[in-house]
């Protein structure tokens, strides 16, 4: 899919295998298996505990097939995707859509309202300007941004749950699901594994991670958050998670540097400008769909407003790392510490 709305900065540290477990299968019969495939412009990695190689491969194949199916639905790079078919009908009548596309757009609207528009999948016209800017190494023209912003407003995305239809109110509107689709796909893949009787599993969609029950005889899956200025360095924080999602939005790799200024690929939906300066936000949530969307939204909101959102919901936690005037400040939400590996 090749999404460029955000880049994720999480590393996965897999706990030792070969321990006994209580699962859908008998204790002491589970072994660790790992599989990787390229999907949605990112490496999808599945780690699971199964009774044998055959069961593990069958479940992983089904999970990857589900991700491939979602890519055909949600890609904004494939002109034949269901998403692009919907965008072609912008300004027209309501369009009937699949269960998956409807659900991801319904959730997107929910997150847009939650973040007061800081998360907005209608951002695509502006994002495309910044994609071109990175390729050409020059800033978008102010008049082009102003024109593109006329098509950006999640409130022009009309959803009818009864008829399962979607209408893009303005002609020319384009949607970019890069800030939510990989998390949604990770959750969907984890659900497929569960249907195959595998509950002790993890799906990493690039950096968006969905985890199920913990590995045998462990309290959770260990996930590292890379340092802001050197993503290849050892993580400064480690999380221990089970039945949760975790994502990080930041500018570690996707950015544009001009005139001594560093422009992130994360774009503010209301100004059309790329975020300036180094920053990353890690969000822990009940699922990866939520963490994937809210890390971007909180990155745009900033520390004060982002913390208010996260601390106002008991199911969420977050870590904000922002650089200001050459100094890096780290701020954790009220519930972040309880997820730290110790």
ZAMARGU-4260 file (C-alpha; in steps of 0.2 Angstrom, whole numbers, plus 5000, padded with zeros to 4 digits):
<rodrens>
0) 5000/5000/5000 | 5015/5011/5003 | 5007/5024/5015 | 5016/5039/5018 | 5005/5049/5030
5) 5016/5043/5045 | 5030/5032/5050 | 5031/5021/5065 | 5045/5019/5077 | 5043/5003/5087
10) 5055/4988/5088 | 5049/4971/5094 | 5059/4960/5106 | 5052/4942/5106 | 5053/4933/5122
15) 5061/4916/5123 | 5051/4901/5115 | 5048/4884/5121 | 5040/4886/5137 | 5024/4878/5143
20) 5007/4887/5141 | 4988/4885/5144 | 4979/4889/5127 | 4966/4882/5116 | 4979/4867/5115
25) 4986/4856/5129 | 5000/4863/5140 | 5018/4860/5134 | 5012/4857/5116 | 5015/4875/5110
30) 5030/4880/5100 | 5035/4897/5093 | 5034/4901/5075 | 5037/4917/5065 | 5032/4922/5048
35) 5035/4938/5037 | 5027/4945/5022 | 5027/4962/5013 | 5010/4971/5013 | 5004/4989/5012
40) 5021/4995/5009 | 5027/4988/5026 | 5034/4972/5032 | 5020/4962/5041 | 5027/4950/5055
45) 5018/4937/5064 | 5024/4928/5079 | 5013/4914/5086 | 5013/4899/5097 | 5005/4884/5090
50) 5005/4865/5093 | 5015/4861/5077 | 5022/4869/5061 | 5007/4864/5050 | 4994/4873/5061
55) 5006/4888/5062 | 5008/4890/5043 | 4990/4887/5040 | 4985/4901/5052 | 4998/4913/5046
60) 4993/4910/5028 | 4975/4914/5032 | 4981/4930/5042 | 4992/4936/5027 | 4978/4933/5015
65) 4966/4944/5025 | 4979/4958/5025 | 4981/4956/5006 | 4962/4957/5005 | 4962/4973/5015
70) 4975/4981/5004 | 4964/4978/4989 | 4950/4988/4998 | 4960/5002/5006 | 4975/5006/4996
75) 4976/5024/4989 | 4991/5018/4978 | 4981/5005/4968 | 4968/5014/4956 | 4957/4999/4956
80) 4955/4998/4975 | 4938/5000/4983 | 4944/5016/4991 | 4949/5024/4975 | 4933/5018/4967
85) 4924/5028/4981 | 4935/5043/4978 | 4931/5043/4960 | 4912/5046/4964 | 4916/5061/4976
90) 4902/5074/4975 | 4890/5062/4968 | 4877/5050/4977 | 4880/5039/4992 | 4890/5023/4987
95) 4887/5006/4995 | 4904/5000/5002 | 4911/4984/5010 | 4909/4980/5028 | 4928/4983/5030
100) 4929/5000/5021 | 4913/5006/5030 | 4920/5000/5047 | 4937/5009/5045 | 4929/5025/5039
105) 4916/5024/5053 | 4931/5023/5065 | 4940/5036/5056 | 4926/5048/5059 | 4925/5044/5077
110) 4944/5048/5079 | 4942/5064/5070 | 4928/5070/5082 | 4939/5064/5096 | 4954/5074/5091
115) 4944/5089/5084 | 4950/5086/5067 | 4968/5083/5071 | 4966/5066/5063 | 4957/5067/5046
120) 4957/5054/5032 | 4952/5067/5020 | 4969/5075/5021 | 4975/5066/5005 | 4975/5081/4993
125) 4987/5090/5004 | 4997/5074/5008 | 5000/5072/4989 | 5008/5089/4988 | 5020/5085/5002
130) 5024/5068/4994 | 5029/5077/4978 | 5039/5090/4989 | 5049/5076/4996 | 5053/5069/4978
135) 5057/5086/4971 | 5066/5093/4987 | 5056/5109/4987 | 5041/5115/4997 | 5024/5115/4990
140) 5017/5132/4984 | 5006/5141/4997 | 4992/5143/4984 | 4992/5125/4980 | 4991/5121/4999
145) 4976/5133/5000 | 4967/5125/4986 | 4970/5108/4992 | 4963/5112/5009 | 4946/5117/5002
150) 4944/5098/5000 | 4950/5093/5017 | 4936/5091/5031 | 4931/5075/5039 | 4913/5082/5041
155) 4911/5081/5022 | 4913/5062/5024 | 4894/5056/5026 | 4891/5039/5033 | 4874/5030/5033
160) 4875/5015/5045 | 4858/5009/5040 | 4862/5008/5022 | 4880/5005/5024 | 4884/5019/5012
165) 4897/5033/5011 | 4896/5049/5002 | 4910/5061/4999 | 4901/5078/4999 | 4914/5088/4988
170) 4919/5083/4971 | 4938/5080/4970 | 4939/5074/4988 | 4952/5060/4991 | 4955/5049/5006
175) 4971/5043/5013 | 4969/5028/5026 | 4988/5027/5029 | 4985/5033/5047 | 4973/5019/5052
180) 4973/5005/5039 | 4989/4995/5045 | 4982/4995/5063 | 4966/4989/5056 | 4974/4976/5046
185) 4985/4970/5061 | 4969/4968/5072 | 4961/4959/5058 | 4975/4947/5056 | 4976/4944/5074
190) 4957/4940/5074 | 4960/4927/5060 | 4974/4918/5070 | 4961/4917/5085 | 4948/4909/5073
195) 4962/4896/5070 | 4963/4893/5088 | 4979/4903/5091 | 4977/4916/5105 | 4995/4918/5109
200) 5001/4929/5095 | 5007/4945/5089 | 5005/4955/5072 | 5017/4969/5068 | 5012/4979/5053
205) 5028/4989/5051 | 5027/4998/5068 | 5009/4996/5072 | 5008/4981/5083 | 4993/4971/5089
210) 4996/4958/5103 | 4985/4944/5109 | 4987/4933/5124 | 5005/4933/5130 | 5019/4920/5126
215) 5019/4904/5137 | 5023/4908/5155 | 5026/4926/5152 | 5016/4941/5157 | 5016/4950/5140
220) 5025/4954/5124 | 5040/4965/5126 | 5040/4980/5114 | 5054/4993/5113 | 5051/5011/5108
225) 5066/5018/5099 | 5075/5034/5104 | 5069/5050/5094 | 5085/5055/5086 | 5092/5037/5083
230) 5079/5024/5079 | 5093/5011/5076 | 5099/5013/5094 | 5094/5002/5109 | 5076/5007/5115
235) 5075/5019/5130 | 5058/5012/5135 | 5051/4994/5135 | 5033/4990/5136 | 5025/4974/5142
240) 5008/4971/5133 | 4994/4959/5131 | 4978/4960/5121 | 4982/4978/5116 | 4988/4988/5102
245) 5003/5000/5101 | 5009/5012/5088 | 5021/5027/5086 | 5020/5042/5075 | 5035/5051/5071
250) 5047/5058/5058 | 5062/5046/5059 | 5063/5042/5041 | 5050/5051/5031 | 5054/5070/5031
255) 5060/5084/5020 | 5074/5096/5025 | 5075/5113/5017 | 5084/5129/5023 | 5089/5121/5039
260) 5071/5116/5043 | 5065/5098/5045 | 5047/5095/5039 | 5039/5079/5045 | 5028/5069/5033
265) 5014/5071/5046 | 5003/5085/5040 | 4991/5097/5050 | 4974/5095/5042 | 4969/5113/5046
270) 4984/5122/5040 | 4990/5110/5027 | 5008/5112/5033 | 5020/5098/5038 | 5025/5097/5056
275) 5041/5106/5060 | 5054/5099/5072 | 5057/5081/5079 | 5043/5073/5088 | 5036/5056/5091
280) 5020/5050/5100 | 5017/5032/5106 | 5000/5027/5110 | 4994/5011/5119 | 4976/5006/5116
285) 4964/4991/5117 | 4968/4988/5099 | 4980/4993/5085 | 4966/5002/5075 | 4964/5015/5089
290) 4983/5016/5093 | 4987/5019/5074 | 4974/5033/5072 | 4977/5042/5089 | 4996/5042/5088
295) 4995/5053/5072 | 4981/5064/5080 | 4991/5067/5096 | 5006/5071/5086 | 4996/5085/5077
300) 4988/5090/5094 | 5004/5092/5103 | 5009/5088/5121 | 4996/5098/5131 | 4980/5094/5120
305) 4986/5077/5117 | 4989/5073/5135 | 4972/5079/5139 | 4964/5068/5126 | 4974/5052/5132
310) 4972/5056/5151 | 4953/5058/5149 | 4951/5040/5143 | 4955/5026/5155 | 4959/5014/5141
315) 4973/5024/5134 | 4991/5028/5138 | 5004/5038/5128 | 5022/5044/5128 | 5026/5061/5120
320) 5044/5065/5114 | 5046/5082/5107 | 5062/5092/5103 | 5061/5111/5106 | 5076/5122/5103
325) 5088/5107/5102 | 5082/5100/5118 | 5072/5084/5119 | 5057/5083/5132 | 5048/5067/5136
330) 5031/5067/5144 | 5021/5052/5149 | 5002/5051/5152 | 4995/5046/5169 | 4994/5028/5165
335) 5009/5025/5154 | 5020/5018/5168 | 5009/5003/5171 | 5014/4997/5154 | 5032/4998/5156
340) 5043/4982/5157 | 5052/4981/5173
</rodrens>
